Amino acid sequence: MAALIYTLCALTSVACLVLLWRSWRKSGARLLFWSALCFGALSVNNVLLVLDRVVLPTEVDLFDWRLAAALAAVILLLVGLVWEED
């Protein structure tokens, strides 16, 4: 059951990335760009979670990589929010 939830979370974050990217391409709003980059990093985080917990549960520990991806996502969104102060 956990594998299904992890996979659905990864697919949802990829879908958000695609929708935000398409909206940014149409409108050119820079906050959409930063949000898309954030969800790109969150997608990487979720894919690494699936790999870490489902595909390779005992062979490899991807915790540090998942943490780095989550930190990158938060930093990207924070930078976008600070630079887009309008």
PDB file as gemmi writes it, atoms N, CA and C in Angstrom:
CRYST1    1.000    1.000    1.000  90.00  90.00  90.00 P 1                      
ATOM      1  N   MET A   1       0.810  -1.189   0.000  1.00  0.00           N  
ATOM      2  CA  MET A   1       0.000   0.000   0.000  1.00  0.00           C  
ATOM      3  C   MET A   1       0.862   1.265   0.000  1.00  0.00           C  
ATOM      4  N   ALA A   2       1.964   1.212   0.743  1.00  0.00           N  
ATOM      5  CA  ALA A   2       2.853   2.371   0.796  1.00  0.00           C  
ATOM      6  C   ALA A   2       3.468   2.653  -0.573  1.00  0.00           C  
ATOM      7  N   ALA A   3       3.782   1.616  -1.318  1.00  0.00           N  
ATOM      8  CA  ALA A   3       4.362   1.804  -2.650  1.00  0.00           C  
ATOM      9  C   ALA A   3       3.389   2.535  -3.564  1.00  0.00           C  
ATOM     10  N   LEU A   4       2.124   2.196  -3.453  1.00  0.00           N  
ATOM     11  CA  LEU A   4       1.108   2.876  -4.271  1.00  0.00           C  
ATOM     12  C   LEU A   4       1.011   4.349  -3.900  1.00  0.00           C  
ATOM     13  N   ILE A   5       1.026   4.653  -2.625  1.00  0.00           N  
ATOM     14  CA  ILE A   5       0.930   6.047  -2.180  1.00  0.00           C  
ATOM     15  C   ILE A   5       2.166   6.829  -2.606  1.00  0.00           C  
ATOM     16  N   TYR A   6       3.358   6.259  -2.451  1.00  0.00           N  
ATOM     17  CA  TYR A   6       4.578   6.930  -2.884  1.00  0.00           C  
ATOM     18  C   TYR A   6       4.544   7.214  -4.383  1.00  0.00           C  
ATOM     19  N   THR A   7       4.088   6.250  -5.152  1.00  0.00           N  
ATOM     20  CA  THR A   7       4.021   6.410  -6.599  1.00  0.00           C  
ATOM     21  C   THR A   7       3.001   7.469  -6.987  1.00  0.00           C  
ATOM     22  N   LEU A   8       1.845   7.473  -6.342  1.00  0.00           N  
ATOM     23  CA  LEU A   8       0.837   8.488  -6.633  1.00  0.00           C  
ATOM     24  C   LEU A   8       1.321   9.885  -6.261  1.00  0.00           C  
ATOM     25  N   CYS A   9       2.057  10.010  -5.184  1.00  0.00           N  
ATOM     26  CA  CYS A   9       2.626  11.312  -4.812  1.00  0.00           C  
ATOM     27  C   CYS A   9       3.637  11.788  -5.848  1.00  0.00           C  
ATOM     28  N   ALA A  10       4.450  10.879  -6.338  1.00  0.00           N  
ATOM     29  CA  ALA A  10       5.419  11.243  -7.370  1.00  0.00           C  
ATOM     30  C   ALA A  10       4.717  11.674  -8.656  1.00  0.00           C  
ATOM     31  N   LEU A  11       3.698  10.940  -9.055  1.00  0.00           N  
ATOM     32  CA  LEU A  11       2.956  11.298 -10.264  1.00  0.00           C  
ATOM     33  C   LEU A  11       2.225  12.632 -10.106  1.00  0.00           C  
ATOM     34  N   THR A  12       1.708  12.894  -8.923  1.00  0.00           N  
ATOM     35  CA  THR A  12       1.028  14.163  -8.672  1.00  0.00           C  
ATOM     36  C   THR A  12       1.988  15.337  -8.745  1.00  0.00           C  
ATOM     37  N   SER A  13       3.167  15.190  -8.187  1.00  0.00           N  
ATOM     38  CA  SER A  13       4.130  16.291  -8.248  1.00  0.00           C  
ATOM     39  C   SER A  13       4.639  16.506  -9.673  1.00  0.00           C  
ATOM     40  N   VAL A  14       4.771  15.447 -10.451  1.00  0.00           N  
ATOM     41  CA  VAL A  14       5.152  15.609 -11.861  1.00  0.00           C  
ATOM     42  C   VAL A  14       4.030  16.306 -12.634  1.00  0.00           C  
ATOM     43  N   ALA A  15       2.781  15.954 -12.335  1.00  0.00           N  
ATOM     44  CA  ALA A  15       1.649  16.612 -12.997  1.00  0.00           C  
ATOM     45  C   ALA A  15       1.609  18.100 -12.645  1.00  0.00           C  
ATOM     46  N   CYS A  16       1.862  18.444 -11.394  1.00  0.00           N  
ATOM     47  CA  CYS A  16       1.912  19.853 -10.999  1.00  0.00           C  
ATOM     48  C   CYS A  16       3.037  20.579 -11.720  1.00  0.00           C  
ATOM     49  N   LEU A  17       4.181  19.923 -11.844  1.00  0.00           N  
ATOM     50  CA  LEU A  17       5.293  20.508 -12.577  1.00  0.00           C  
ATOM     51  C   LEU A  17       4.894  20.811 -14.015  1.00  0.00           C  
ATOM     52  N   VAL A  18       4.280  19.864 -14.679  1.00  0.00           N  
ATOM     53  CA  VAL A  18       3.891  20.053 -16.086  1.00  0.00           C  
ATOM     54  C   VAL A  18       2.863  21.176 -16.220  1.00  0.00           C  
ATOM     55  N   LEU A  19       1.872  21.191 -15.344  1.00  0.00           N  
ATOM     56  CA  LEU A  19       0.843  22.219 -15.432  1.00  0.00           C  
ATOM     57  C   LEU A  19       1.400  23.613 -15.136  1.00  0.00           C  
ATOM     58  N   LEU A  20       2.261  23.723 -14.145  1.00  0.00           N  
ATOM     59  CA  LEU A  20       2.875  25.019 -13.848  1.00  0.00           C  
ATOM     60  C   LEU A  20       3.779  25.477 -14.979  1.00  0.00           C  
ATOM     61  N   TRP A  21       4.531  24.554 -15.567  1.00  0.00           N  
ATOM     62  CA  TRP A  21       5.431  24.901 -16.666  1.00  0.00           C  
ATOM     63  C   TRP A  21       4.638  25.391 -17.880  1.00  0.00           C  
ATOM     64  N   ARG A  22       3.543  24.685 -18.200  1.00  0.00           N  
ATOM     65  CA  ARG A  22       2.704  25.095 -19.330  1.00  0.00           C  
ATOM     66  C   ARG A  22       2.072  26.458 -19.078  1.00  0.00           C  
ATOM     67  N   SER A  23       1.640  26.711 -17.860  1.00  0.00           N  
ATOM     68  CA  SER A  23       1.059  28.016 -17.529  1.00  0.00           C  
ATOM     69  C   SER A  23       2.096  29.115 -17.629  1.00  0.00           C  
ATOM     70  N   TRP A  24       3.317  28.837 -17.185  1.00  0.00           N  
ATOM     71  CA  TRP A  24       4.379  29.838 -17.293  1.00  0.00           C  
ATOM     72  C   TRP A  24       4.699  30.145 -18.751  1.00  0.00           C  
ATOM     73  N   ARG A  25       4.735  29.107 -19.595  1.00  0.00           N  
ATOM     74  CA  ARG A  25       5.039  29.316 -21.016  1.00  0.00           C  
ATOM     75  C   ARG A  25       3.972  30.179 -21.682  1.00  0.00           C  
ATOM     76  N   LYS A  26       2.722  30.048 -21.268  1.00  0.00           N  
ATOM     77  CA  LYS A  26       1.643  30.841 -21.862  1.00  0.00           C  
ATOM     78  C   LYS A  26       1.601  32.260 -21.324  1.00  0.00           C  
ATOM     79  N   SER A  27       1.771  32.414 -20.014  1.00  0.00           N  
ATOM     80  CA  SER A  27       1.581  33.738 -19.421  1.00  0.00           C  
ATOM     81  C   SER A  27       2.886  34.513 -19.206  1.00  0.00           C  
ATOM     82  N   GLY A  28       3.963  33.809 -18.970  1.00  0.00           N  
ATOM     83  CA  GLY A  28       5.237  34.476 -18.723  1.00  0.00           C  
ATOM     84  C   GLY A  28       5.388  34.993 -17.297  1.00  0.00           C  
ATOM     85  N   ALA A  29       4.462  34.647 -16.410  1.00  0.00           N  
ATOM     86  CA  ALA A  29       4.552  35.076 -15.013  1.00  0.00           C  
ATOM     87  C   ALA A  29       5.723  34.358 -14.340  1.00  0.00           C  
ATOM     88  N   ARG A  30       6.622  35.142 -13.796  1.00  0.00           N  
ATOM     89  CA  ARG A  30       7.847  34.562 -13.258  1.00  0.00           C  
ATOM     90  C   ARG A  30       7.614  33.722 -12.010  1.00  0.00           C  
ATOM     91  N   LEU A  31       6.581  34.031 -11.242  1.00  0.00           N  
ATOM     92  CA  LEU A  31       6.297  33.219 -10.058  1.00  0.00           C  
ATOM     93  C   LEU A  31       5.885  31.802 -10.448  1.00  0.00           C  
ATOM     94  N   LEU A  32       5.215  31.655 -11.582  1.00  0.00           N  
ATOM     95  CA  LEU A  32       4.903  30.315 -12.088  1.00  0.00           C  
ATOM     96  C   LEU A  32       6.180  29.559 -12.443  1.00  0.00           C  
ATOM     97  N   PHE A  33       7.159  30.276 -12.985  1.00  0.00           N  
ATOM     98  CA  PHE A  33       8.448  29.665 -13.320  1.00  0.00           C  
ATOM     99  C   PHE A  33       9.126  29.103 -12.067  1.00  0.00           C  
ATOM    100  N   TRP A  34       9.175  29.923 -11.011  1.00  0.00           N  
ATOM    101  CA  TRP A  34       9.826  29.475  -9.777  1.00  0.00           C  
ATOM    102  C   TRP A  34       9.050  28.342  -9.123  1.00  0.00           C  
ATOM    103  N   SER A  35       7.731  28.404  -9.214  1.00  0.00           N  
ATOM    104  CA  SER A  35       6.910  27.320  -8.657  1.00  0.00           C  
ATOM    105  C   SER A  35       7.125  26.022  -9.436  1.00  0.00           C  
ATOM    106  N   ALA A  36       7.268  26.134 -10.757  1.00  0.00           N  
ATOM    107  CA  ALA A  36       7.538  24.947 -11.567  1.00  0.00           C  
ATOM    108  C   ALA A  36       8.894  24.340 -11.206  1.00  0.00           C  
ATOM    109  N   LEU A  37       9.888  25.191 -11.002  1.00  0.00           N  
ATOM    110  CA  LEU A  37      11.200  24.677 -10.595  1.00  0.00           C  
ATOM    111  C   LEU A  37      11.116  23.999  -9.227  1.00  0.00           C  
ATOM    112  N   CYS A  38      10.347  24.585  -8.318  1.00  0.00           N  
ATOM    113  CA  CYS A  38      10.162  23.977  -6.999  1.00  0.00           C  
ATOM    114  C   CYS A  38       9.529  22.598  -7.134  1.00  0.00           C  
ATOM    115  N   PHE A  39       8.485  22.501  -7.941  1.00  0.00           N  
ATOM    116  CA  PHE A  39       7.837  21.197  -8.106  1.00  0.00           C  
ATOM    117  C   PHE A  39       8.712  20.225  -8.886  1.00  0.00           C  
ATOM    118  N   GLY A  40       9.622  20.730  -9.704  1.00  0.00           N  
ATOM    119  CA  GLY A  40      10.590  19.845 -10.347  1.00  0.00           C  
ATOM    120  C   GLY A  40      11.494  19.191  -9.312  1.00  0.00           C  
ATOM    121  N   ALA A  41      11.965  19.990  -8.361  1.00  0.00           N  
ATOM    122  CA  ALA A  41      12.804  19.433  -7.298  1.00  0.00           C  
ATOM    123  C   ALA A  41      11.992  18.511  -6.380  1.00  0.00           C  
ATOM    124  N   LEU A  42      10.726  18.865  -6.131  1.00  0.00           N  
ATOM    125  CA  LEU A  42       9.879  17.982  -5.330  1.00  0.00           C  
ATOM    126  C   LEU A  42       9.594  16.675  -6.061  1.00  0.00           C  
ATOM    127  N   SER A  43       9.498  16.740  -7.385  1.00  0.00           N  
ATOM    128  CA  SER A  43       9.316  15.516  -8.166  1.00  0.00           C  
ATOM    129  C   SER A  43      10.540  14.613  -8.045  1.00  0.00           C  
ATOM    130  N   VAL A  44      11.707  15.228  -8.117  1.00  0.00           N  
ATOM    131  CA  VAL A  44      12.943  14.452  -7.927  1.00  0.00           C  
ATOM    132  C   VAL A  44      12.946  13.820  -6.536  1.00  0.00           C  
ATOM    133  N   ASN A  45      12.531  14.596  -5.542  1.00  0.00           N  
ATOM    134  CA  ASN A  45      12.461  14.079  -4.180  1.00  0.00           C  
ATOM    135  C   ASN A  45      11.524  12.879  -4.094  1.00  0.00           C  
ATOM    136  N   ASN A  46      10.355  12.972  -4.718  1.00  0.00           N  
ATOM    137  CA  ASN A  46       9.396  11.872  -4.649  1.00  0.00           C  
ATOM    138  C   ASN A  46       9.855  10.643  -5.434  1.00  0.00           C  
ATOM    139  N   VAL A  47      10.502  10.864  -6.562  1.00  0.00           N  
ATOM    140  CA  VAL A  47      11.035   9.720  -7.315  1.00  0.00           C  
ATOM    141  C   VAL A  47      12.142   9.037  -6.520  1.00  0.00           C  
ATOM    142  N   LEU A  48      12.980   9.831  -5.865  1.00  0.00           N  
ATOM    143  CA  LEU A  48      14.010   9.235  -5.011  1.00  0.00           C  
ATOM    144  C   LEU A  48      13.396   8.482  -3.837  1.00  0.00           C  
ATOM    145  N   LEU A  49      12.263   8.976  -3.327  1.00  0.00           N  
ATOM    146  CA  LEU A  49      11.576   8.266  -2.253  1.00  0.00           C  
ATOM    147  C   LEU A  49      11.074   6.907  -2.727  1.00  0.00           C  
ATOM    148  N   VAL A  50      10.512   6.860  -3.924  1.00  0.00           N  
ATOM    149  CA  VAL A  50      10.055   5.579  -4.476  1.00  0.00           C  
ATOM    150  C   VAL A  50      11.238   4.642  -4.657  1.00  0.00           C  
ATOM    151  N   LEU A  51      12.335   5.156  -5.192  1.00  0.00           N  
ATOM    152  CA  LEU A  51      13.523   4.318  -5.370  1.00  0.00           C  
ATOM    153  C   LEU A  51      14.060   3.834  -4.028  1.00  0.00           C  
ATOM    154  N   ASP A  52      14.086   4.715  -3.045  1.00  0.00           N  
ATOM    155  CA  ASP A  52      14.665   4.388  -1.744  1.00  0.00           C  
ATOM    156  C   ASP A  52      13.816   3.389  -0.968  1.00  0.00           C  
ATOM    157  N   ARG A  53      12.509   3.556  -0.982  1.00  0.00           N  
ATOM    158  CA  ARG A  53      11.634   2.733  -0.145  1.00  0.00           C  
ATOM    159  C   ARG A  53      11.061   1.508  -0.848  1.00  0.00           C  
ATOM    160  N   VAL A  54      10.909   1.572  -2.189  1.00  0.00           N  
ATOM    161  CA  VAL A  54      10.234   0.484  -2.895  1.00  0.00           C  
ATOM    162  C   VAL A  54      11.207  -0.340  -3.732  1.00  0.00           C  
ATOM    163  N   VAL A  55      11.983   0.340  -4.574  1.00  0.00           N  
ATOM    164  CA  VAL A  55      12.837  -0.378  -5.532  1.00  0.00           C  
ATOM    165  C   VAL A  55      14.105  -0.912  -4.856  1.00  0.00           C  
ATOM    166  N   LEU A  56      14.782  -0.068  -4.107  1.00  0.00           N  
ATOM    167  CA  LEU A  56      16.050  -0.460  -3.479  1.00  0.00           C  
ATOM    168  C   LEU A  56      15.983  -0.272  -1.954  1.00  0.00           C  
ATOM    169  N   PRO A  57      15.137  -0.997  -1.251  1.00  0.00           N  
ATOM    170  CA  PRO A  57      14.947  -0.710   0.185  1.00  0.00           C  
ATOM    171  C   PRO A  57      16.147  -1.035   1.062  1.00  0.00           C  
ATOM    172  N   THR A  58      16.943  -2.015   0.697  1.00  0.00           N  
ATOM    173  CA  THR A  58      18.057  -2.392   1.570  1.00  0.00           C  
ATOM    174  C   THR A  58      19.424  -2.141   0.955  1.00  0.00           C  
ATOM    175  N   GLU A  59      19.484  -1.998  -0.376  1.00  0.00           N  
ATOM    176  CA  GLU A  59      20.784  -1.873  -1.031  1.00  0.00           C  
ATOM    177  C   GLU A  59      21.405  -0.492  -0.876  1.00  0.00           C  
ATOM    178  N   VAL A  60      20.576   0.552  -1.021  1.00  0.00           N  
ATOM    179  CA  VAL A  60      21.100   1.915  -1.057  1.00  0.00           C  
ATOM    180  C   VAL A  60      20.262   2.784  -0.127  1.00  0.00           C  
ATOM    181  N   ASP A  61      20.938   3.709   0.565  1.00  0.00           N  
ATOM    182  CA  ASP A  61      20.230   4.691   1.387  1.00  0.00           C  
ATOM    183  C   ASP A  61      20.270   6.036   0.674  1.00  0.00           C  
ATOM    184  N   LEU A  62      19.122   6.487   0.212  1.00  0.00           N  
ATOM    185  CA  LEU A  62      19.036   7.741  -0.536  1.00  0.00           C  
ATOM    186  C   LEU A  62      18.506   8.886   0.316  1.00  0.00           C  
ATOM    187  N   PHE A  63      18.578   8.757   1.615  1.00  0.00           N  
ATOM    188  CA  PHE A  63      18.019   9.775   2.494  1.00  0.00           C  
ATOM    189  C   PHE A  63      18.675  11.138   2.280  1.00  0.00           C  
ATOM    190  N   ASP A  64      20.001  11.156   2.185  1.00  0.00           N  
ATOM    191  CA  ASP A  64      20.707  12.433   2.002  1.00  0.00           C  
ATOM    192  C   ASP A  64      20.342  13.086   0.672  1.00  0.00           C  
ATOM    193  N   TRP A  65      20.192  12.291  -0.372  1.00  0.00           N  
ATOM    194  CA  TRP A  65      19.810  12.832  -1.677  1.00  0.00           C  
ATOM    195  C   TRP A  65      18.384  13.364  -1.644  1.00  0.00           C  
ATOM    196  N   ARG A  66      17.492  12.670  -0.960  1.00  0.00           N  
ATOM    197  CA  ARG A  66      16.110  13.139  -0.834  1.00  0.00           C  
ATOM    198  C   ARG A  66      16.055  14.441  -0.051  1.00  0.00           C  
ATOM    199  N   LEU A  67      16.850  14.523   0.999  1.00  0.00           N  
ATOM    200  CA  LEU A  67      16.901  15.733   1.800  1.00  0.00           C  
ATOM    201  C   LEU A  67      17.453  16.902   0.995  1.00  0.00           C  
ATOM    202  N   ALA A  68      18.461  16.647   0.175  1.00  0.00           N  
ATOM    203  CA  ALA A  68      19.027  17.708  -0.672  1.00  0.00           C  
ATOM    204  C   ALA A  68      18.012  18.187  -1.713  1.00  0.00           C  
ATOM    205  N   ALA A  69      17.249  17.276  -2.280  1.00  0.00           N  
ATOM    206  CA  ALA A  69      16.231  17.663  -3.257  1.00  0.00           C  
ATOM    207  C   ALA A  69      15.127  18.490  -2.603  1.00  0.00           C  
ATOM    208  N   ALA A  70      14.716  18.112  -1.405  1.00  0.00           N  
ATOM    209  CA  ALA A  70      13.687  18.871  -0.689  1.00  0.00           C  
ATOM    210  C   ALA A  70      14.209  20.261  -0.318  1.00  0.00           C  
ATOM    211  N   LEU A  71      15.457  20.343   0.106  1.00  0.00           N  
ATOM    212  CA  LEU A  71      16.057  21.636   0.426  1.00  0.00           C  
ATOM    213  C   LEU A  71      16.148  22.512  -0.813  1.00  0.00           C  
ATOM    214  N   ALA A  72      16.525  21.930  -1.935  1.00  0.00           N  
ATOM    215  CA  ALA A  72      16.592  22.690  -3.180  1.00  0.00           C  
ATOM    216  C   ALA A  72      15.213  23.211  -3.572  1.00  0.00           C  
ATOM    217  N   ALA A  73      14.179  22.414  -3.375  1.00  0.00           N  
ATOM    218  CA  ALA A  73      12.817  22.843  -3.707  1.00  0.00           C  
ATOM    219  C   ALA A  73      12.404  24.038  -2.857  1.00  0.00           C  
ATOM    220  N   VAL A  74      12.676  23.982  -1.575  1.00  0.00           N  
ATOM    221  CA  VAL A  74      12.304  25.073  -0.685  1.00  0.00           C  
ATOM    222  C   VAL A  74      13.100  26.330  -1.018  1.00  0.00           C  
ATOM    223  N   ILE A  75      14.370  26.177  -1.302  1.00  0.00           N  
ATOM    224  CA  ILE A  75      15.207  27.329  -1.646  1.00  0.00           C  
ATOM    225  C   ILE A  75      14.736  27.960  -2.951  1.00  0.00           C  
ATOM    226  N   LEU A  76      14.397  27.146  -3.939  1.00  0.00           N  
ATOM    227  CA  LEU A  76      13.912  27.687  -5.207  1.00  0.00           C  
ATOM    228  C   LEU A  76      12.624  28.483  -5.028  1.00  0.00           C  
ATOM    229  N   LEU A  77      11.703  27.957  -4.254  1.00  0.00           N  
ATOM    230  CA  LEU A  77      10.459  28.679  -4.028  1.00  0.00           C  
ATOM    231  C   LEU A  77      10.698  29.935  -3.207  1.00  0.00           C  
ATOM    232  N   LEU A  78      11.582  29.879  -2.243  1.00  0.00           N  
ATOM    233  CA  LEU A  78      11.897  31.050  -1.432  1.00  0.00           C  
ATOM    234  C   LEU A  78      12.548  32.142  -2.278  1.00  0.00           C  
ATOM    235  N   VAL A  79      13.469  31.762  -3.133  1.00  0.00           N  
ATOM    236  CA  VAL A  79      14.101  32.740  -4.026  1.00  0.00           C  
ATOM    237  C   VAL A  79      13.059  33.366  -4.940  1.00  0.00           C  
ATOM    238  N   GLY A  80      12.175  32.555  -5.479  1.00  0.00           N  
ATOM    239  CA  GLY A  80      11.124  33.086  -6.343  1.00  0.00           C  
ATOM    240  C   GLY A  80      10.204  34.034  -5.616  1.00  0.00           C  
ATOM    241  N   LEU A  81       9.848  33.728  -4.376  1.00  0.00           N  
ATOM    242  CA  LEU A  81       8.976  34.605  -3.615  1.00  0.00           C  
ATOM    243  C   LEU A  81       9.658  35.908  -3.237  1.00  0.00           C  
ATOM    244  N   VAL A  82      10.949  35.860  -2.933  1.00  0.00           N  
ATOM    245  CA  VAL A  82      11.667  37.065  -2.559  1.00  0.00           C  
ATOM    246  C   VAL A  82      11.899  37.956  -3.781  1.00  0.00           C  
ATOM    247  N   TRP A  83      12.269  37.382  -4.913  1.00  0.00           N  
ATOM    248  CA  TRP A  83      12.543  38.184  -6.106  1.00  0.00           C  
ATOM    249  C   TRP A  83      11.282  38.735  -6.737  1.00  0.00           C  
ATOM    250  N   GLU A  84      10.158  38.080  -6.543  1.00  0.00           N  
ATOM    251  CA  GLU A  84       8.894  38.536  -7.121  1.00  0.00           C  
ATOM    252  C   GLU A  84       8.085  39.284  -6.071  1.00  0.00           C  
ATOM    253  N   GLU A  85       8.615  40.380  -5.582  1.00  0.00           N  
ATOM    254  CA  GLU A  85       7.966  41.114  -4.512  1.00  0.00           C  
ATOM    255  C   GLU A  85       6.902  42.068  -5.002  1.00  0.00           C  
ATOM    256  N   ASP A  86       6.678  42.171  -6.284  1.00  0.00           N  
ATOM    257  CA  ASP A  86       5.712  43.120  -6.833  1.00  0.00           C  
ATOM    258  C   ASP A  86       4.380  42.956  -6.204  1.00  0.00           C  
TER     259      ASP A  86                                                      
END                                                                             
